[in-house]
Amino acid sequence: MMKTYSTKASDIKREWHLIDATGQTLGRLASHVATLLKGKHKPMYVPHLDTGDFVVIINAAKIKVGGKKYDQKMYYSHSQYPSGLKTISFAKLAVRHPTGSVEHAIRGMLPHNVLGRAMFKKLKVYANGSHPHAAQFRMAVGSQAGSEA
């Protein structure tokens, strides 16, 4: 008789993914990254554990949106006070906070609970091509190169 496999926290191995957002569509990129952050691409995925990987997105300022969204898409926030609704367009958000639209889209595709907030912490978004996580990627390449030598 075969027992059902149950993923344990000690079984989770996290990888690092580097994604260049240049010329990519916002929604398609966000859904792909949300899958990586949740860990749904792994055979050991379970909904109640954070099995996802780390994701570094570079060139977030060069993201594309379709149709008239660049001028017409609006982001809303409310201060919870009367008449406290604030709106900002995609174009203004892209100037003020270039990574904001990417982070907002990905956050909306993650679970809206403690688990989702833990997944979101593994996301690193940068407006240009430079990032301080080069050591994580070198370590992965160096470990393979070290075993050959």
Secondary structure, DSSP 8 states (H G I E B T S, - for coil): --------GGG----EEEEE-TT-BHHHHHHHHHHHHHTTTSTT--TTS----EEEEE-GGG-B--TTHHHH-EEEEE-SSTT-EEEEEHHHHHHH-TTHHHHHHHHHTS-SSHHHHHHHTTEEE-SSS--S-HHHHHHHHHHHHHHH-
